Amino acid sequence: MTMQKKMHLTSLGCAKNLVDSEMMLGSLELEGYTTVEDPAEAELLLINTCGFIRPAVEEAVDEILRLAEYKQKDPTKKLVVTGCMVQRYGKDLQEELPEVDFFVGIDEEKEIASLVKGWSPASSSLFPQGPSCFLADSTVPRRLATPFFRSYLKITEGCDNRCTYCMIPAIRGDLRSRSVQDLIIEAKGLEQGGVKELSLIAQDLTAYGDDFDDLEAGHNLISLLKKLLAETDIPWFRLLYLYPSSVSSELLELMAEQPRILPYLDIPFQHVSDQVLQKMGRRYGQQDLEQLITMIRRVLPNCALRTTMMVGFPGETEDDVQKLLDCLQRWQLDHVGVFPYEAEQGSIAADLPEKVDREIREERFARVMELQAEISAQRLQQYVGKKEVVLVEGVSQETELLLEGRTRYQAPDIDGCVFINDGTASPGDILTVEITEAHTYDLVGGIIR
């Protein structure tokens, strides 16, 4: 019998990173580890970092230093750091963060249990020599860090888009797609574990299968979705991160025919100005976005649209910002994330002229956020008096007197929620709620069945 050991995991960054963390959890649990919330109780302190943008790196460093305090009190603890920050900065971290016992690149995460088991003070960190080339499959152990009723299915690694501000290809490598059959095996396993909402994720879902040769024709997002629908009974499939110019009418028509594919699309636009988009290396302009939104609303009139916008990119003018505000006012999108541009060392955009001062970037960010908050509040009013299907998450984080859930139009962790003030339900239940109130980002209602 394997002796139980205790570990504390901090997973930073996106849902794609969370899946990597879940794989490390699965591997370590097979080695006898159990997860604890309190770092003081853990023998192993593991941090899976994000290295995409400077604020994420700063957050990771702060978290490493916070956990290092526990190690100072008890030197027998091991502090292990992995993930995108390690992949991006490599050996430079050793000098900057001597508190860390062991650094592990992304490609070695699959061996985390054996690496930790064989670690000694003389062990060398496994720094990457270049972009990641690992592609997980359904045989890799995985233990969900999400509630049992929802999960993510990572269908690709890496990215072939070369956006000038983005370091993902340098960190994660070129596009690598998993086979349809392997994804079906994993989806079936998740379904058996109780998953009712499966969110498909990738750096770009629409690129799925582009790296396969002609012998593997049929490996694309459409064929994958059809197989998932045919071979599982998972009630909710959600699509996160699609490239604007690659969203096809065929995909939208499949969504219209299949209610199990939720009427929700996360399509990062990044901007609307043609000159800014061109400098970003994006393969579309404002007119393309206008046509895309028109097509989506024609085929899927009730579809919730989420996007992200970046302000303060080099060369962005006040006119460009006004175009962005005008488009948001006209388009009335459901969910918009806004980010001030950060110049990332090693990116093409970092060397572009006409930098925008930080204060101006922050002011533009605040303006766009203020407008979108007004739009969000208006958009949510349409649900008042309606009966909406809701996936119950459990007791609310705000108060134990309320339950909390999400409609089909709200993705986990990034959108608002439904506060349920009448009726009882268990986590994972999918039921009908009558919406009685709408706020800026959240809804309120009672269970009717």
C-alpha positions in Angstrom: 0.0 0.0 0.0 1.4 3.4 -1.0 2.0 5.7 2.0 -0.1 9.0 1.7 1.8 12.2 1.3 0.4 15.7 1.1 0.7 18.3 -1.6 -0.5 21.8 -2.2 -1.1 22.9 -5.9 -1.5 26.4 -7.1 -2.6 26.5 -10.8 -2.3 30.0 -12.4 -3.5 31.2 -15.8 -6.0 29.9 -18.2 -8.2 26.7 -18.4 -5.6 25.1 -20.7 -3.1 25.4 -17.9 -5.6 24.0 -15.5 -5.8 20.8 -17.6 -2.0 20.5 -17.3 -2.4 20.9 -13.5 -5.0 18.2 -13.4 -2.7 15.8 -15.3 0.0 16.5 -12.7 -2.5 15.9 -9.9 -3.5 12.6 -11.5 0.1 11.5 -11.7 1.0 12.5 -8.2 -2.1 10.9 -6.7 -1.0 7.6 -8.2 2.3 8.1 -6.4 0.4 8.4 -3.1 -0.2 12.2 -2.7 -3.4 13.8 -1.5 -4.2 17.4 -2.0 -4.5 19.8 0.9 -5.7 23.4 0.9 -3.3 24.6 3.6 0.3 24.9 2.4 1.5 24.5 5.9 0.3 20.8 5.9 2.0 19.9 2.6 5.3 18.2 1.9 5.2 19.3 -1.7 4.4 22.8 -2.8 3.7 22.8 -6.6 3.0 25.9 -8.7 1.9 25.7 -12.3 2.7 29.1 -13.7 1.4 31.3 -16.6 4.0 33.2 -18.6 1.8 34.8 -21.3 2.0 38.4 -20.2 3.9 40.4 -17.7 1.1 40.7 -15.1 0.8 36.9 -15.1 4.6 36.5 -14.6 4.4 39.0 -11.7 1.5 37.0 -10.2 3.5 33.8 -10.5 6.6 35.3 -8.8 4.4 36.7 -5.9 2.9 33.2 -5.4 6.3 31.5 -5.4 7.6 33.9 -2.8 4.4 33.4 -0.7 4.8 29.7 -0.7 8.6 30.0 -0.1 7.7 31.4 3.3 6.3 28.0 4.3 9.5 26.4 3.1 11.5 28.7 5.3 9.6 27.6 8.3 10.0 23.9 7.4 13.0 23.3 5.1 11.9 19.6 4.5 9.2 20.9 2.1 9.9 20.8 -1.6 9.0 23.9 -3.7 8.5 22.9 -7.4 7.7 25.4 -10.1 6.5 24.4 -13.6 4.4 25.7 -16.5 4.6 28.5 -19.1 6.9 30.8 -17.1 9.5 28.1 -16.8 9.1 27.3 -20.5 9.6 30.9 -21.4 12.4 32.1 -19.1 14.3 28.9 -18.5 17.5 29.1 -16.6 17.2 32.8 -15.9 14.7 31.8 -13.1 17.3 29.9 -11.1 19.3 33.0 -10.3 16.2 35.1 -9.7 14.3 32.6 -7.5 16.8 30.6 -5.4 13.9 29.7 -3.1 12.7 27.1 -5.6 14.1 23.6 -5.3 13.2 22.4 -8.7 12.0 23.9 -12.0 10.2 21.6 -14.5 9.4 22.5 -18.2 6.1 21.8 -19.7 7.3 18.7 -21.6 8.5 17.1 -18.3 5.2 17.7 -16.5 4.0 14.2 -17.5 6.8 12.8 -15.4 6.2 15.0 -12.4 5.6 12.1 -9.9 8.8 10.3 -10.8 10.8 13.5 -10.8 9.5 14.5 -7.3 10.2 11.0 -6.0 13.8 11.0 -7.3 14.5 14.6 -6.3 17.5 15.3 -4.0 19.3 18.6 -3.2 21.8 17.6 -5.9 19.1 17.2 -8.6 19.2 19.5 -11.6 16.2 21.5 -12.7 14.8 20.4 -16.1 14.9 23.6 -18.1 13.4 23.5 -21.6 15.6 24.0 -24.7 12.9 25.5 -26.8 9.1 25.6 -27.3 7.1 22.7 -25.9 6.4 19.7 -28.2 4.4 17.5 -25.8 0.9 16.4 -26.7 -1.2 14.7 -24.0 -3.5 11.9 -24.8 -6.3 10.0 -23.0 -3.8 7.6 -21.3 -2.4 10.4 -19.2 -3.8 10.3 -15.6 -6.0 13.2 -14.8 -7.8 14.3 -11.6 -10.3 17.1 -12.0 -9.7 20.3 -10.1 -13.1 21.6 -11.2 -16.4 20.5 -9.7 -17.3 16.9 -10.9 -20.1 18.1 -13.2 -18.0 20.3 -15.5 -14.6 20.0 -17.2 -12.4 21.1 -20.0 -11.4 19.1 -23.1 -8.1 20.4 -24.5 -8.2 19.4 -28.2 -4.9 20.9 -29.4 -1.6 22.2 -28.1 0.4 25.1 -29.5 -0.6 27.6 -32.2 0.2 28.4 -35.9 -1.2 31.9 -35.7 1.5 34.5 -35.4 -0.1 37.4 -33.7 2.7 40.0 -33.1 1.9 40.5 -29.4 1.7 36.9 -28.5 4.4 34.5 -27.1 2.3 31.3 -27.1 4.0 29.8 -30.2 7.4 30.5 -28.6 6.2 28.8 -25.3 3.9 26.1 -26.5 5.2 25.5 -30.0 3.3 24.9 -33.3 -0.2 23.5 -33.6 -0.6 19.9 -32.6 -4.0 18.3 -32.7 -5.2 15.2 -30.9 -7.0 12.5 -32.8 -10.8 12.5 -32.8 -10.9 9.0 -31.4 -8.5 9.8 -28.5 -10.7 12.8 -27.6 -13.8 10.7 -27.7 -12.2 8.2 -25.2 -11.4 11.1 -22.8 -14.9 12.6 -23.2 -16.5 9.3 -22.4 -14.3 8.9 -19.3 -15.3 12.4 -18.2 -19.0 11.6 -18.8 -18.7 8.5 -16.6 -17.3 10.7 -13.9 -20.4 12.8 -13.9 -19.5 15.7 -16.3 -22.5 17.5 -17.6 -20.8 20.5 -19.2 -17.7 19.9 -21.3 -15.9 23.0 -22.6 -13.8 22.5 -25.6 -10.6 24.6 -25.4 -7.5 25.3 -27.5 -5.5 28.3 -28.4 -7.7 28.4 -31.5 -10.5 25.8 -31.7 -11.1 26.5 -35.4 -7.6 25.4 -36.2 -8.2 21.9 -34.9 -6.9 19.3 -37.4 -5.1 21.8 -39.7 -1.9 20.0 -38.9 -3.1 16.6 -40.1 -2.3 15.5 -43.6 -4.8 14.4 -46.3 -4.8 10.8 -45.1 -6.6 12.1 -42.0 -9.2 14.2 -43.7 -12.3 14.7 -41.6 -10.2 15.7 -38.5 -11.8 19.2 -38.0 -13.9 20.9 -35.4 -17.2 20.0 -37.2 -16.4 16.2 -37.4 -15.2 16.2 -33.8 -18.4 17.8 -32.5 -20.5 15.4 -34.5 -18.6 12.5 -33.0 -18.9 13.9 -29.5 -22.7 14.3 -29.9 -23.1 10.8 -31.4 -20.9 8.9 -28.9 -21.7 10.6 -25.6 -24.8 11.8 -23.8 -23.1 14.9 -22.2 -25.9 17.5 -22.2 -23.8 20.7 -22.6 -20.9 21.3 -24.9 -19.4 24.8 -24.8 -16.9 26.3 -27.4 -14.2 28.5 -26.1 -11.6 30.5 -28.1 -12.4 30.6 -31.9 -10.5 32.6 -34.5 -12.9 35.2 -36.0 -12.1 34.6 -39.7 -12.3 30.8 -39.3 -15.9 30.6 -37.8 -17.9 29.0 -40.6 -21.5 28.9 -41.5 -21.3 25.1 -41.3 -20.3 25.4 -37.6 -23.2 27.8 -36.9 -25.7 25.6 -38.7 -24.6 22.6 -36.7 -25.0 24.6 -33.5 -28.5 25.6 -34.6 -29.4 22.0 -35.2 -27.9 20.6 -32.0 -29.1 22.2 -28.8 -26.5 20.3 -26.8 -23.9 22.6 -28.4 -24.6 25.7 -26.3 -25.6 29.0 -28.0 -22.4 30.6 -26.8 -19.2 31.6 -28.7 -16.0 33.0 -27.3 -14.3 34.7 -30.3 -11.4 37.1 -29.4 -11.6 40.1 -31.7 -8.7 42.0 -30.0 -9.6 45.2 -31.8 -11.8 46.6 -34.6 -9.5 49.1 -36.2 -8.1 47.8 -39.5 -4.7 49.5 -39.0 -4.4 48.1 -35.4 -5.5 44.6 -36.4 -2.9 44.6 -39.3 -0.1 45.5 -36.9 -1.3 42.8 -34.5 -1.0 40.2 -37.3 -4.7 39.4 -37.3 -6.2 38.1 -40.5 -9.3 40.2 -40.7 -10.7 43.7 -40.5 -13.7 45.5 -39.1 -15.9 44.7 -42.1 -15.1 41.0 -41.6 -16.2 41.3 -37.9 -19.4 43.1 -39.0 -20.3 40.3 -41.4 -19.4 37.6 -38.8 -21.7 39.1 -36.2 -24.5 39.5 -38.7 -24.1 35.8 -39.8 -24.1 34.5 -36.2 -27.2 36.5 -35.3 -29.0 35.3 -38.4 -28.2 31.6 -37.8 -28.2 31.7 -34.0 -30.4 34.7 -32.9 -30.1 33.8 -29.2 -26.3 33.1 -29.2 -24.3 34.8 -26.4 -21.1 36.4 -27.8 -18.0 36.9 -25.7 -14.9 38.6 -27.0 -11.7 40.2 -25.7 -10.3 43.6 -26.7 -6.8 45.0 -26.3 -6.3 48.7 -25.9 -3.1 50.7 -26.0 -1.4 48.7 -28.8 1.5 50.5 -30.4 0.2 53.1 -32.9 -3.4 53.0 -31.6 -4.9 56.5 -31.9 -7.9 58.2 -30.3 -9.7 57.6 -33.5 -9.1 53.8 -33.2 -10.4 53.8 -29.7 -13.5 55.7 -30.8 -14.1 53.1 -33.5 -13.9 50.4 -30.8 -16.4 52.2 -28.6 -18.7 52.7 -31.5 -18.6 49.1 -32.5 -19.3 47.9 -29.0 -22.2 50.2 -28.7 -23.6 49.0 -32.1 -22.9 45.3 -31.6 -24.2 45.0 -28.0 -22.0 42.0 -27.2 -22.9 39.9 -24.1 -19.4 39.6 -22.5 -16.3 41.5 -23.2 -12.9 41.2 -21.5 -10.6 44.2 -21.9 -6.8 44.2 -21.4 -4.3 47.1 -21.6 -1.5 46.1 -24.0 1.7 44.9 -22.4 5.0 44.8 -24.5 6.2 41.2 -24.2 10.0 40.7 -24.4 10.7 38.7 -27.6 7.5 39.6 -29.4 7.4 41.4 -32.7 5.1 44.1 -31.2 7.6 45.0 -28.5 9.8 46.5 -31.2 7.0 48.5 -32.9 7.2 52.3 -32.8 4.5 54.7 -31.5 4.3 53.3 -28.0 1.2 54.3 -26.0 2.0 55.6 -22.5 0.8 53.5 -19.6 -1.5 56.2 -18.2 -3.2 56.5 -21.6 -3.5 52.7 -21.9 -5.2 52.6 -18.4 -7.5 55.5 -19.3 -8.6 53.8 -22.5 -9.1 50.5 -20.6 -11.3 52.3 -18.1 -13.4 53.9 -20.8 -14.1 50.7 -22.6 -14.9 48.8 -19.4 -17.3 51.5 -18.3 -19.2 51.3 -21.6 -19.3 47.5 -21.6 -20.6 47.5 -18.1 -23.6 49.6 -19.2 -24.1 47.3 -22.2 -23.9 44.2 -20.1 -26.5 45.5 -17.7 -28.8 46.3 -20.6 -28.3 42.9 -22.2 -29.1 41.0 -19.0 -32.5 42.8 -18.7 -33.7 40.7 -21.6 -33.8 37.6 -19.3 -36.1 39.1 -16.6 -39.4 37.3 -16.6 -38.0 34.4 -18.7 -37.5 30.8 -17.8 -33.9 29.7 -18.3 -32.2 26.4 -18.0 -29.5 26.6 -15.3 -26.6 24.3 -14.3 -26.4 24.5 -10.5 -22.9 25.1 -9.1 -23.9 24.8 -5.4 -24.0 27.2 -2.5 -23.2 30.8 -3.5 -19.8 32.2 -2.8 -21.5 35.4 -1.7 -23.8 34.0 1.0 -24.8 30.5 2.2 -28.5 31.7 1.9 -28.4 31.5 -1.9 -27.6 28.8 -4.5 -25.5 29.7 -7.5 -25.7 28.5 -11.1 -25.1 29.5 -14.7 -27.4 29.7 -17.8 -26.3 28.4 -21.1 -25.1 31.9 -21.9 -22.6 32.1 -19.0 -19.3 30.2 -19.1 -17.6 29.1 -15.8 -15.1 31.4 -14.1 -15.2 34.1 -16.7 -18.8 35.3 -16.9 -21.5 36.2 -14.3 -23.8 33.8 -12.7 -27.4 33.2 -11.5 -28.1 33.7 -7.8 -31.0 31.3 -6.9 -33.1 32.7 -4.1 -35.9 30.2 -4.1 -35.9 26.3 -4.3 -33.5 23.6 -3.5 -31.0 21.7 -5.7 -27.8 19.8 -5.7 -24.5 20.7 -7.5 -24.7 19.5 -11.0 -28.4 19.6 -11.4 -29.7 21.1 -14.6 -33.1 22.7 -14.0 -35.3 25.7 -14.9 -35.1 29.0 -13.2 -37.4 32.0 -13.6 -35.3 35.1 -13.8 -36.7 37.9 -11.6 -33.8 40.4 -11.5 -30.8 41.4 -13.6 -27.7 43.3 -12.4 -24.6 44.4 -14.2 -23.1 41.0 -14.7 -25.4 38.6 -12.7 -29.0 37.4 -12.7 -31.4 36.4 -9.8 -34.2 33.9 -9.9 -36.1 31.0 -8.4 -36.3 27.4 -9.3 -39.6 26.4 -10.9 -38.7 22.8 -11.7 
